[in-house]
Every structure is written in structure tokens, then in C-alpha cells.
Amino acid sequence: MEEEIVEEFKKANFSLDEEEEIAKKCLTFCINYNLKPSELVSSWEVYYLNRLLNEAIVQDAEMDGFLQHLQNAQKEAVIKEETALHFYSSKDVDMILNDEVGDTKEDILGSPTDRSQGLYPEPLDATPQTNGNIFSSGKSSKHLTPFGQRTNKFMTKFSMNNMPCTDDREKARDQENNEDDIIKKVQPQKRCSLIVHESRPEPGCRFMYDRIEDRFNALENRIKRCTTALVASGLYEEPVDPTVASQKSIFTVGMICCDGEGHLNEKSTLLQSSVEHSGGQRVRLELQKLSQFSVFPGQVVGIEGHNPSGHCLIASKLVDSIPVSVTADVNFRPTKKQALDQEIQFTDLSCIKAELSVIIASGPFTTSDNLLFEPLTELLTYATRKPPQVLILLGPFLDCEHIEIKKGTTDRSFDEIFHLEILRRLQDYAEYMGSDVRVILMPSTRDANHDFVFPQPPFEIHPPDLKHQVISIPNPGAFEANQVKIGCCTVDILKHLSGEEMSRNPSDGTSNDRMSRLANHILRQQSFYPLYPPAEGIPLDFSLAPEALHISSIPDILILPSDMKYFVKVLSLGEGGEGDEQVKCICVNPGRLSKGEGGGTFAELNYYGGPDTTNASIIGI
């Protein structure tokens, strides 16, 4: 039949650019839409004339648009047969999305009685396709975009295979599925348990009422929390006032500060102790005797040293981590957890294996030259072919730095774009994949349609019949899936720490992985944003929920999206010595899903009980 399709194209004086690939796709179109090769070529001629294509060459890049044309033709045939149905035109959500003016009829039934119903329309096509167009908003591109013309799709940029046998089985399954992605059915995934750790702030919260008192209390509580943990470990004595002159060696706890507005250096490093021990006074900190260190403003540390003059504390030892044994595996209180399914509430979670498959992607989800959200569509297509148990999408979704958003040239509101371009695609994906799929959304301070504050409340989304499948969590936030603890934050703390950190490497020449060191600061300080003062442009508001920044237990997976290069690293917390338990965590920076006019990267992770038995890949879209 493929040969017959090629012959029909040649009879109509069309040549095929990539004959074998196009013939396979056209064969699939004939099967799905019950078309003969001659009818398919006739439909192509109509598409060719409507698109005003210049050359009589059938290009593979036009196949997605041709499929959309076939779908629309099928819809029109259904409309003619079902004369009793009423269809809206110019006021219809699809018509607004397509920016068309005319009498074209659409496929949304009935009249929305409120705005929320209008923002969650029915899927565009009743016949699901796995080529990506099932997740299209219906807005067809009138030209080929640079993203659409890219090559080397879904190339693995980095991989970490700690379970090679499992990885080989997955590759074999993928190779089998690739033989015919459209005809073969998607392999079902087992539904995972999901518990979201509830925390403030909540949607609709009042912000921009941050007081000096709130900032003072938040910083003071961080110092007190660290002091209590260090003393409780039994390794350190009760801290004393570091500003008092003393020839004896003392131990104190305080926060690293900078004496001035510039970057931290060895001459401008100060230590601010707690109100309880020194009235909040600061003293100059001398680090010359330390062979290695890594400090930044806002870091809470323990210092062993002496202050002979009362004006300068000379450090002989710096403790920058709360002992893991004190706080390891201390979960949120049960009252602060929300099980998202009735069956989970009555399930013994201890029987669930800590195994999980995850796909992680961070915005922007559209390229800088348009608002077609092609990278998101491609990601959902990949997630359909290799379905994860949890799909984690991190903002920005509607990036305020996008040129069309910044200039205000779009003719739709930000909420309309978010609901029609983002949530609609996710609704189609969740409905197509079934009830086993989970989608987690986390906003960003760069989202034009959301509150510009950090910590940030979750999106207010209530998709019909999908409230347990498509979920939004605060920024930062934490949740458990199959007893795997996951923490996320969309503020680029790695980039901010990179610009403020001052460090000295060991003199023996031991290699020091800088990205691992920066990520370790998050776990050692047990805070999603330990930097203070915050970086320029970060709307840090301590009046909302200072506890929202606190990491109460070390997560199994820590997700820190950043503009810096993607990575997957296993972090070790604790020295493994006596009284200090070693805890491991996987830290993931998936990169950005789109970069400029081209594609970016996302992460795929299969967790099998622990960081040392986990497979992870960074994939270029």
C-alpha cells in the first residue's frame, strides 16, 4: 500500500522529499481515517493549495499540518451528519484560539455557563493520535518555525545508569514500540501513591506587607534552629558571645554577613550572632587559618576559634551543616499532609515499594519567537510514548521575559493563554493516558499570570474530573510519590549562590565539584533559599510563610531548575563518621525546555529504592 501511495503522488506530479518516512506516515493516515491512496492524495492537493506551497514537493515537515487538515475534514463530515447538534462559531474558545474570522464550525457542545467551564473545553479530537497533535491547542502555524525544522530530536545529553539490567529492558521495550508508535498501544504504568505536603502560602493570600520585624524573626529563628541542632548532637558545647574578648577557644553560632554592598571577600566577612547570645551584634570573621571553606551571605554556621581583641574572631574550624542524625527522616506532621485519593488514605504505605518513574521539565515551554508552545507539545508526545508515573512541570509557563509578553502584543489575556495553551494540553494528555497518570505543576516568579512573590502560592486550577491527576503545589514545595520524597524550587538559587559564594579549595589539589558544592548548601542549610539578602529581583516576603522555605527532612530527589548547565548528581550529606549518619540525595537540574528559538532539555529518572540504584538521563528535545 505504501508503494501505491507513492505512485498516486507521482501521478499528481508530486515528488516526495523523504519517501520512506512520508510513505509510512501516509499509510497510518489511510488506516486511521479509512482513506484510499487516491483519496489521500486528493486531500493533499487541497492542503497544498490552501497553504499556497510553491514547490510540488511533499515535505516531511508538512505532515503535522496535513494531519490537522485531515482531522478538520473529518470533523466537518461529522457536523454535516449530526444536524441536531448546535455548534458555536466566532464566540467559541477554539475560534478565539485560532484567530480566525468566519463561519467555520467547531466541536464544543453547549454554552459555557461560567468562565471556568469555558477555560476547560473538551479535547479537540475524539480520535487520539500519538504524533503530538492530540496535545495541540488547535492553533496551526502558518509557517515552519526554527523549532519545527530542528534535527537530532530526543538525543541523550547525559545518562547515569546504576541499574544497567533494568535500563537494557527499557531500551528493548522502546525499540519495540518505535517500530510503529501510532498503531501500538501505550504500555500502561502502575498508578503511584501521591501525598502533597501542605504549606502556606495559600492561593489568594495577601502579600507585599513584609515588615522589618518579620525579616528579623525569620533570620533569628534560623540561627536558633541551627544552634539547637548542633548542641543536641552532643558534638558541640553551648555557644557563647563571639564579640567578647577571650584568649580561650570558644564555640559560637551565627549568620555570615558582608560588610558593604559588594561581593563577599575575606576582608569583608562578618558574623552576626543571635540576640540571645550577643544582642544580634556583628564581629569581623577571620578565615585565614582554614584550609578550605565555602561561605555566602545568609549562611548559618558554627565557628570554633578565639577573639583576643574583641574585634575579630579568628576561626580554627567552620561547621556549615546541621548534623543529619538530628533531623534525618523527620517528616511533616500528619495533619500537614494531604492524601489525594481515598484509596491512599486507607492503604498501608509501608507496603509500597520506593520505586518511581519521573519526567521533569522546567520552563519556558515555548520558544522566544512565538507562543505556539511547540516544546511542550513535543514533551507530552514523548511522555505518551514513554509514560512516567509522575510528570513534573516547573515554571515559568507564561514567561514574563518572553518578547510578546513583555511588549504586550498578544491579543489574549495571560490567564486565557495559560488555560488554553497549557492546561488544555495537560487535560488532553491526562484524559488520553487514563487515571494512572499524575501531573505536578509548580509556578515561578517569572509567570506573568501569577502572584509575583516568594514563597509563592500554587496555581488555582480545578480541571473537571482531573483534580487528583493535574495538581499544583506551592513554590517551593514538597510531596511524596510511592514514598519517594521530592523537593522542588523554581527560583534559580544555584545561579544566585554561584554569584555570591566565596570559597577556598584544599591545598592538596583535591578536585571539588562546584555544582555539587552549591547544591549541597541547600541541604546543609536545610533551606530552599538560604541566601540573604536575596538576589536582585527576588520578591522574598517573610510575612507569608518563613517555614515554607525550611527543609524539614532530606528529600530523596531535589529538583533545582537553573539557567546553569543541566546535571544529575548524587549528593552525600554527613561525613559518615561516629554520630554522623551519611544521607544521600539525587539533585537534578533538568535545564530549560526551550532556549531561544530552539529546543532545550528535560530529565527522565527511574528511582529504584535509593540514589545509588537510580537511572537518570538528560534528554535534548
Secondary structure, DSSP 4 states (H G I P E B T S, - for coil): -HHHHHHHHHHTT-EESSHHHHHHHHHHHHHHHT--HHHHHHHHHHHHHHTT-SSSEE-GGGHHHHHHHHHHHHHHHHHHH-TT--B--TTSHHHHHHT--S------BS--SSHHHHHSPPPS-SS--SSSGGG--S---SS--TTTT--STTEEEEEEES-HHHHHHHHHHHHHHHTTTTTSPPPP-PPPPEEEE--SPPTT---S---HHHHHHHHHHHHHHHHHHHHHTTSSPPP--TTS-EEEEEEEEEEEEESSSS---TTSEEEEE-HHHHTT-EEEEE-TT-S-EEE-TT-EEEEEEEESSSSEEEEEEEE-S--HHHHTT-PPPGGGEEESSHHHHTS-GGGS-SEEEEEEEES--S-TT-S--HHHHHHHHHHHHS--SEEEEES-SSBTTSHHHHHT--SS-HHHHIIIIIIHHHHHHHHHH-TT-EEEEE--TTBTTS---BSBPPP----TT-TTTEEE--BSEEEEETTEEEEE--S-HHHHHHHH-EEE--TT-----HHHHHHHHHHHHTBS---SSPPTT--B-TTT-GGGGB--S--SEEE---SSPPEEEEEEES--STT---EEEEEEE---SEETTEE-EEEEEEEESSGGGEEEEEEE-
